[in-house]
């Protein structure tokens, strides 16, 4: 079992929602940015990559390498 205080989450086409654990907010932000750039043109990942903080509260999101605040529309 992996315990983490921070996660990166997204919903995808064709399979279950995905999440990746991170050990710090800084690592979660770097991971979300990297994943959003890596899957920029992949139609299986059409949605934002959300950074979820230690209180299960969205901190920010990334879409195609660009950072947005949690409440900011894309």
PDB file as gemmi writes it, atoms N, CA and C in Angstrom:
CRYST1    1.000    1.000    1.000  90.00  90.00  90.00 P 1                      
ATOM      1  N   UNK A   1       0.844  -1.174   0.000  1.00  0.00           N  
ATOM      2  CA  UNK A   1       0.000   0.000   0.000  1.00  0.00           C  
ATOM      3  C   UNK A   1       0.896   1.246   0.000  1.00  0.00           C  
ATOM      4  N   UNK A   2       0.574   2.179  -0.842  1.00  0.00           N  
ATOM      5  CA  UNK A   2       1.324   3.429  -0.925  1.00  0.00           C  
ATOM      6  C   UNK A   2       0.544   4.512  -0.192  1.00  0.00           C  
ATOM      7  N   UNK A   3       1.176   5.139   0.750  1.00  0.00           N  
ATOM      8  CA  UNK A   3       0.566   6.269   1.450  1.00  0.00           C  
ATOM      9  C   UNK A   3       1.241   7.545   0.979  1.00  0.00           C  
ATOM     10  N   UNK A   4       0.454   8.497   0.612  1.00  0.00           N  
ATOM     11  CA  UNK A   4       1.023   9.778   0.192  1.00  0.00           C  
ATOM     12  C   UNK A   4       0.078  10.890   0.607  1.00  0.00           C  
ATOM     13  N   UNK A   5       0.656  12.030   0.844  1.00  0.00           N  
ATOM     14  CA  UNK A   5      -0.151  13.186   1.230  1.00  0.00           C  
ATOM     15  C   UNK A   5      -0.611  13.967   0.010  1.00  0.00           C  
ATOM     16  N   UNK A   6       0.059  13.762  -1.105  1.00  0.00           N  
ATOM     17  CA  UNK A   6      -0.231  14.520  -2.318  1.00  0.00           C  
ATOM     18  C   UNK A   6      -0.431  13.546  -3.472  1.00  0.00           C  
ATOM     19  N   UNK A   7      -1.347  13.896  -4.369  1.00  0.00           N  
ATOM     20  CA  UNK A   7      -1.570  13.067  -5.546  1.00  0.00           C  
ATOM     21  C   UNK A   7      -1.791  13.948  -6.769  1.00  0.00           C  
ATOM     22  N   UNK A   8      -1.602  13.330  -7.930  1.00  0.00           N  
ATOM     23  CA  UNK A   8      -1.960  13.933  -9.210  1.00  0.00           C  
ATOM     24  C   UNK A   8      -3.041  13.028  -9.780  1.00  0.00           C  
ATOM     25  N   UNK A   9      -4.160  13.613 -10.179  1.00  0.00           N  
ATOM     26  CA  UNK A   9      -5.296  12.831 -10.662  1.00  0.00           C  
ATOM     27  C   UNK A   9      -5.788  13.359 -11.999  1.00  0.00           C  
ATOM     28  N   UNK A  10      -6.345  12.443 -12.800  1.00  0.00           N  
ATOM     29  CA  UNK A  10      -7.012  12.820 -14.044  1.00  0.00           C  
ATOM     30  C   UNK A  10      -8.048  11.759 -14.380  1.00  0.00           C  
ATOM     31  N   UNK A  11      -8.976  12.107 -15.216  1.00  0.00           N  
ATOM     32  CA  UNK A  11      -9.900  11.111 -15.751  1.00  0.00           C  
ATOM     33  C   UNK A  11      -9.532  10.911 -17.213  1.00  0.00           C  
ATOM     34  N   UNK A  12      -9.726   9.702 -17.689  1.00  0.00           N  
ATOM     35  CA  UNK A  12      -9.269   9.361 -19.028  1.00  0.00           C  
ATOM     36  C   UNK A  12     -10.400   8.740 -19.833  1.00  0.00           C  
ATOM     37  N   UNK A  13     -10.157   8.565 -21.112  1.00  0.00           N  
ATOM     38  CA  UNK A  13     -11.121   7.900 -21.992  1.00  0.00           C  
ATOM     39  C   UNK A  13     -10.766   6.422 -22.078  1.00  0.00           C  
ATOM     40  N   UNK A  14     -11.739   5.560 -21.830  1.00  0.00           N  
ATOM     41  CA  UNK A  14     -11.536   4.144 -22.040  1.00  0.00           C  
ATOM     42  C   UNK A  14     -11.077   3.342 -20.844  1.00  0.00           C  
ATOM     43  N   UNK A  15     -10.688   3.971 -19.769  1.00  0.00           N  
ATOM     44  CA  UNK A  15     -10.316   3.228 -18.572  1.00  0.00           C  
ATOM     45  C   UNK A  15     -10.529   4.087 -17.341  1.00  0.00           C  
ATOM     46  N   UNK A  16     -10.343   3.489 -16.189  1.00  0.00           N  
ATOM     47  CA  UNK A  16     -10.659   4.137 -14.909  1.00  0.00           C  
ATOM     48  C   UNK A  16      -9.828   5.401 -14.685  1.00  0.00           C  
ATOM     49  N   UNK A  17     -10.298   6.283 -13.826  1.00  0.00           N  
ATOM     50  CA  UNK A  17      -9.497   7.459 -13.470  1.00  0.00           C  
ATOM     51  C   UNK A  17      -8.116   7.047 -12.971  1.00  0.00           C  
ATOM     52  N   UNK A  18      -7.141   7.873 -13.224  1.00  0.00           N  
ATOM     53  CA  UNK A  18      -5.755   7.573 -12.879  1.00  0.00           C  
ATOM     54  C   UNK A  18      -5.267   8.507 -11.787  1.00  0.00           C  
ATOM     55  N   UNK A  19      -4.356   8.009 -10.956  1.00  0.00           N  
ATOM     56  CA  UNK A  19      -3.734   8.869  -9.957  1.00  0.00           C  
ATOM     57  C   UNK A  19      -2.298   8.413  -9.730  1.00  0.00           C  
ATOM     58  N   UNK A  20      -1.466   9.367  -9.398  1.00  0.00           N  
ATOM     59  CA  UNK A  20      -0.056   9.132  -9.131  1.00  0.00           C  
ATOM     60  C   UNK A  20       0.286   9.747  -7.776  1.00  0.00           C  
ATOM     61  N   UNK A  21       0.957   9.019  -6.884  1.00  0.00           N  
ATOM     62  CA  UNK A  21       1.321   9.571  -5.570  1.00  0.00           C  
ATOM     63  C   UNK A  21       2.543  10.475  -5.669  1.00  0.00           C  
ATOM     64  N   UNK A  22       2.638  11.422  -4.761  1.00  0.00           N  
ATOM     65  CA  UNK A  22       3.801  12.312  -4.669  1.00  0.00           C  
ATOM     66  C   UNK A  22       4.118  12.549  -3.195  1.00  0.00           C  
ATOM     67  N   UNK A  23       5.384  12.790  -2.908  1.00  0.00           N  
ATOM     68  CA  UNK A  23       5.819  12.950  -1.519  1.00  0.00           C  
ATOM     69  C   UNK A  23       5.774  14.385  -1.029  1.00  0.00           C  
ATOM     70  N   UNK A  24       5.607  15.337  -1.941  1.00  0.00           N  
ATOM     71  CA  UNK A  24       5.531  16.745  -1.539  1.00  0.00           C  
ATOM     72  C   UNK A  24       4.716  17.513  -2.568  1.00  0.00           C  
ATOM     73  N   UNK A  25       4.290  18.706  -2.196  1.00  0.00           N  
ATOM     74  CA  UNK A  25       3.542  19.548  -3.129  1.00  0.00           C  
ATOM     75  C   UNK A  25       4.418  19.901  -4.330  1.00  0.00           C  
ATOM     76  N   UNK A  26       5.674  20.206  -4.086  1.00  0.00           N  
ATOM     77  CA  UNK A  26       6.604  20.547  -5.168  1.00  0.00           C  
ATOM     78  C   UNK A  26       6.721  19.386  -6.160  1.00  0.00           C  
ATOM     79  N   UNK A  27       6.846  18.160  -5.647  1.00  0.00           N  
ATOM     80  CA  UNK A  27       6.934  16.993  -6.522  1.00  0.00           C  
ATOM     81  C   UNK A  27       5.625  16.751  -7.264  1.00  0.00           C  
ATOM     82  N   UNK A  28       4.502  16.969  -6.612  1.00  0.00           N  
ATOM     83  CA  UNK A  28       3.201  16.783  -7.258  1.00  0.00           C  
ATOM     84  C   UNK A  28       3.016  17.778  -8.403  1.00  0.00           C  
ATOM     85  N   UNK A  29       3.424  19.016  -8.193  1.00  0.00           N  
ATOM     86  CA  UNK A  29       3.316  20.035  -9.242  1.00  0.00           C  
ATOM     87  C   UNK A  29       4.213  19.684 -10.421  1.00  0.00           C  
ATOM     88  N   UNK A  30       5.444  19.268 -10.140  1.00  0.00           N  
ATOM     89  CA  UNK A  30       6.368  18.884 -11.214  1.00  0.00           C  
ATOM     90  C   UNK A  30       5.832  17.677 -11.981  1.00  0.00           C  
ATOM     91  N   UNK A  31       5.264  16.712 -11.274  1.00  0.00           N  
ATOM     92  CA  UNK A  31       4.708  15.524 -11.911  1.00  0.00           C  
ATOM     93  C   UNK A  31       3.509  15.872 -12.787  1.00  0.00           C  
ATOM     94  N   UNK A  32       2.607  16.692 -12.288  1.00  0.00           N  
ATOM     95  CA  UNK A  32       1.427  17.089 -13.071  1.00  0.00           C  
ATOM     96  C   UNK A  32       1.833  17.825 -14.340  1.00  0.00           C  
ATOM     97  N   UNK A  33       2.805  18.702 -14.230  1.00  0.00           N  
ATOM     98  CA  UNK A  33       3.291  19.439 -15.406  1.00  0.00           C  
ATOM     99  C   UNK A  33       3.900  18.472 -16.417  1.00  0.00           C  
ATOM    100  N   UNK A  34       4.727  17.562 -15.925  1.00  0.00           N  
ATOM    101  CA  UNK A  34       5.373  16.589 -16.796  1.00  0.00           C  
ATOM    102  C   UNK A  34       4.353  15.686 -17.493  1.00  0.00           C  
ATOM    103  N   UNK A  35       3.391  15.169 -16.743  1.00  0.00           N  
ATOM    104  CA  UNK A  35       2.363  14.311 -17.340  1.00  0.00           C  
ATOM    105  C   UNK A  35       1.517  15.065 -18.353  1.00  0.00           C  
ATOM    106  N   UNK A  36       1.173  16.314 -18.052  1.00  0.00           N  
ATOM    107  CA  UNK A  36       0.343  17.087 -18.984  1.00  0.00           C  
ATOM    108  C   UNK A  36       1.092  17.382 -20.278  1.00  0.00           C  
ATOM    109  N   UNK A  37       2.413  17.513 -20.195  1.00  0.00           N  
ATOM    110  CA  UNK A  37       3.218  17.706 -21.405  1.00  0.00           C  
ATOM    111  C   UNK A  37       3.390  16.385 -22.155  1.00  0.00           C  
ATOM    112  N   UNK A  38       3.649  15.318 -21.413  1.00  0.00           N  
ATOM    113  CA  UNK A  38       3.872  14.007 -22.018  1.00  0.00           C  
ATOM    114  C   UNK A  38       2.637  13.512 -22.767  1.00  0.00           C  
ATOM    115  N   UNK A  39       1.453  13.722 -22.205  1.00  0.00           N  
ATOM    116  CA  UNK A  39       0.214  13.234 -22.810  1.00  0.00           C  
ATOM    117  C   UNK A  39      -0.565  14.339 -23.517  1.00  0.00           C  
ATOM    118  N   UNK A  40       0.116  15.380 -23.911  1.00  0.00           N  
ATOM    119  CA  UNK A  40      -0.497  16.547 -24.567  1.00  0.00           C  
ATOM    120  C   UNK A  40      -1.381  16.155 -25.748  1.00  0.00           C  
ATOM    121  N   UNK A  41      -0.897  15.278 -26.606  1.00  0.00           N  
ATOM    122  CA  UNK A  41      -1.630  14.914 -27.818  1.00  0.00           C  
ATOM    123  C   UNK A  41      -2.284  13.538 -27.739  1.00  0.00           C  
ATOM    124  N   UNK A  42      -2.252  12.921 -26.568  1.00  0.00           N  
ATOM    125  CA  UNK A  42      -2.837  11.593 -26.384  1.00  0.00           C  
ATOM    126  C   UNK A  42      -4.332  11.746 -26.103  1.00  0.00           C  
ATOM    127  N   UNK A  43      -5.152  11.247 -27.010  1.00  0.00           N  
ATOM    128  CA  UNK A  43      -6.608  11.420 -26.884  1.00  0.00           C  
ATOM    129  C   UNK A  43      -7.203  10.636 -25.714  1.00  0.00           C  
ATOM    130  N   UNK A  44      -6.413   9.745 -25.106  1.00  0.00           N  
ATOM    131  CA  UNK A  44      -6.911   9.016 -23.932  1.00  0.00           C  
ATOM    132  C   UNK A  44      -6.932   9.911 -22.697  1.00  0.00           C  
ATOM    133  N   UNK A  45      -6.201  11.020 -22.731  1.00  0.00           N  
ATOM    134  CA  UNK A  45      -6.115  11.939 -21.588  1.00  0.00           C  
ATOM    135  C   UNK A  45      -6.561  13.343 -22.003  1.00  0.00           C  
ATOM    136  N   UNK A  46      -7.871  13.545 -22.228  1.00  0.00           N  
ATOM    137  CA  UNK A  46      -8.335  14.849 -22.712  1.00  0.00           C  
ATOM    138  C   UNK A  46      -8.537  15.885 -21.606  1.00  0.00           C  
ATOM    139  N   UNK A  47      -8.411  15.477 -20.343  1.00  0.00           N  
ATOM    140  CA  UNK A  47      -8.731  16.357 -19.224  1.00  0.00           C  
ATOM    141  C   UNK A  47      -7.483  16.847 -18.498  1.00  0.00           C  
ATOM    142  N   UNK A  48      -7.693  17.760 -17.585  1.00  0.00           N  
ATOM    143  CA  UNK A  48      -6.605  18.335 -16.799  1.00  0.00           C  
ATOM    144  C   UNK A  48      -6.009  17.312 -15.846  1.00  0.00           C  
ATOM    145  N   UNK A  49      -4.750  17.556 -15.482  1.00  0.00           N  
ATOM    146  CA  UNK A  49      -4.082  16.799 -14.434  1.00  0.00           C  
ATOM    147  C   UNK A  49      -4.140  17.654 -13.181  1.00  0.00           C  
ATOM    148  N   UNK A  50      -4.867  17.182 -12.178  1.00  0.00           N  
ATOM    149  CA  UNK A  50      -5.106  17.932 -10.954  1.00  0.00           C  
ATOM    150  C   UNK A  50      -4.072  17.598  -9.898  1.00  0.00           C  
ATOM    151  N   UNK A  51      -3.564  18.612  -9.211  1.00  0.00           N  
ATOM    152  CA  UNK A  51      -2.703  18.427  -8.046  1.00  0.00           C  
ATOM    153  C   UNK A  51      -3.609  18.504  -6.820  1.00  0.00           C  
ATOM    154  N   UNK A  52      -3.654  17.412  -6.063  1.00  0.00           N  
ATOM    155  CA  UNK A  52      -4.499  17.332  -4.873  1.00  0.00           C  
ATOM    156  C   UNK A  52      -3.601  17.399  -3.642  1.00  0.00           C  
ATOM    157  N   UNK A  53      -3.892  18.346  -2.764  1.00  0.00           N  
ATOM    158  CA  UNK A  53      -3.074  18.569  -1.576  1.00  0.00           C  
ATOM    159  C   UNK A  53      -3.363  17.603  -0.449  1.00  0.00           C  
ATOM    160  N   UNK A  54      -2.700  17.821   0.650  1.00  0.00           N  
ATOM    161  CA  UNK A  54      -2.771  16.908   1.789  1.00  0.00           C  
ATOM    162  C   UNK A  54      -4.146  16.869   2.453  1.00  0.00           C  
ATOM    163  N   UNK A  55      -4.977  17.851   2.244  1.00  0.00           N  
ATOM    164  CA  UNK A  55      -6.329  17.864   2.814  1.00  0.00           C  
ATOM    165  C   UNK A  55      -7.381  17.439   1.781  1.00  0.00           C  
ATOM    166  N   UNK A  56      -6.956  16.716   0.747  1.00  0.00           N  
ATOM    167  CA  UNK A  56      -7.832  16.300  -0.360  1.00  0.00           C  
ATOM    168  C   UNK A  56      -8.484  17.487  -1.047  1.00  0.00           C  
ATOM    169  N   UNK A  57      -7.791  18.597  -1.071  1.00  0.00           N  
ATOM    170  CA  UNK A  57      -8.289  19.818  -1.693  1.00  0.00           C  
ATOM    171  C   UNK A  57      -7.463  20.100  -2.954  1.00  0.00           C  
ATOM    172  N   UNK A  58      -8.119  20.346  -4.100  1.00  0.00           N  
ATOM    173  CA  UNK A  58      -7.369  20.670  -5.310  1.00  0.00           C  
ATOM    174  C   UNK A  58      -6.533  21.939  -5.129  1.00  0.00           C  
ATOM    175  N   UNK A  59      -5.260  21.847  -5.476  1.00  0.00           N  
ATOM    176  CA  UNK A  59      -4.359  22.990  -5.345  1.00  0.00           C  
ATOM    177  C   UNK A  59      -4.238  23.751  -6.666  1.00  0.00           C  
ATOM    178  N   UNK A  60      -4.102  23.010  -7.762  1.00  0.00           N  
ATOM    179  CA  UNK A  60      -3.999  23.611  -9.095  1.00  0.00           C  
ATOM    180  C   UNK A  60      -4.194  22.494 -10.109  1.00  0.00           C  
ATOM    181  N   UNK A  61      -4.164  22.854 -11.383  1.00  0.00           N  
ATOM    182  CA  UNK A  61      -4.294  21.860 -12.443  1.00  0.00           C  
ATOM    183  C   UNK A  61      -3.398  22.255 -13.601  1.00  0.00           C  
ATOM    184  N   UNK A  62      -3.042  21.275 -14.405  1.00  0.00           N  
ATOM    185  CA  UNK A  62      -2.234  21.507 -15.592  1.00  0.00           C  
ATOM    186  C   UNK A  62      -2.966  20.941 -16.794  1.00  0.00           C  
ATOM    187  N   UNK A  63      -2.928  21.688 -17.893  1.00  0.00           N  
ATOM    188  CA  UNK A  63      -3.520  21.232 -19.139  1.00  0.00           C  
ATOM    189  C   UNK A  63      -2.552  21.579 -20.252  1.00  0.00           C  
ATOM    190  N   UNK A  64      -2.050  20.541 -20.908  1.00  0.00           N  
ATOM    191  CA  UNK A  64      -1.086  20.706 -22.002  1.00  0.00           C  
ATOM    192  C   UNK A  64       0.108  21.568 -21.601  1.00  0.00           C  
ATOM    193  N   UNK A  65       0.606  21.332 -20.403  1.00  0.00           N  
ATOM    194  CA  UNK A  65       1.807  22.009 -19.925  1.00  0.00           C  
ATOM    195  C   UNK A  65       1.590  23.360 -19.290  1.00  0.00           C  
ATOM    196  N   UNK A  66       0.373  23.877 -19.336  1.00  0.00           N  
ATOM    197  CA  UNK A  66       0.066  25.182 -18.752  1.00  0.00           C  
ATOM    198  C   UNK A  66      -0.577  25.012 -17.387  1.00  0.00           C  
ATOM    199  N   UNK A  67      -0.161  25.846 -16.431  1.00  0.00           N  
ATOM    200  CA  UNK A  67      -0.713  25.771 -15.080  1.00  0.00           C  
ATOM    201  C   UNK A  67      -1.923  26.694 -14.936  1.00  0.00           C  
ATOM    202  N   UNK A  68      -2.950  26.201 -14.256  1.00  0.00           N  
ATOM    203  CA  UNK A  68      -4.158  26.959 -13.956  1.00  0.00           C  
ATOM    204  C   UNK A  68      -4.466  26.800 -12.471  1.00  0.00           C  
ATOM    205  N   UNK A  69      -5.062  27.807 -11.888  1.00  0.00           N  
ATOM    206  CA  UNK A  69      -5.528  27.689 -10.507  1.00  0.00           C  
ATOM    207  C   UNK A  69      -6.708  26.716 -10.481  1.00  0.00           C  
ATOM    208  N   UNK A  70      -6.983  26.145  -9.335  1.00  0.00           N  
ATOM    209  CA  UNK A  70      -8.034  25.123  -9.230  1.00  0.00           C  
ATOM    210  C   UNK A  70      -9.397  25.630  -9.696  1.00  0.00           C  
ATOM    211  N   UNK A  71      -9.709  26.891  -9.434  1.00  0.00           N  
ATOM    212  CA  UNK A  71     -11.021  27.438  -9.810  1.00  0.00           C  
ATOM    213  C   UNK A  71     -10.995  28.194 -11.135  1.00  0.00           C  
ATOM    214  N   UNK A  72      -9.874  28.204 -11.816  1.00  0.00           N  
ATOM    215  CA  UNK A  72      -9.730  28.937 -13.079  1.00  0.00           C  
ATOM    216  C   UNK A  72     -10.169  28.055 -14.251  1.00  0.00           C  
ATOM    217  N   UNK A  73     -11.041  28.559 -15.127  1.00  0.00           N  
ATOM    218  CA  UNK A  73     -11.449  27.762 -16.290  1.00  0.00           C  
ATOM    219  C   UNK A  73     -10.320  27.665 -17.317  1.00  0.00           C  
ATOM    220  N   UNK A  74     -10.365  26.608 -18.083  1.00  0.00           N  
ATOM    221  CA  UNK A  74      -9.345  26.406 -19.135  1.00  0.00           C  
ATOM    222  C   UNK A  74      -9.869  26.963 -20.434  1.00  0.00           C  
TER     223      UNK A  74                                                      
END                                                                             
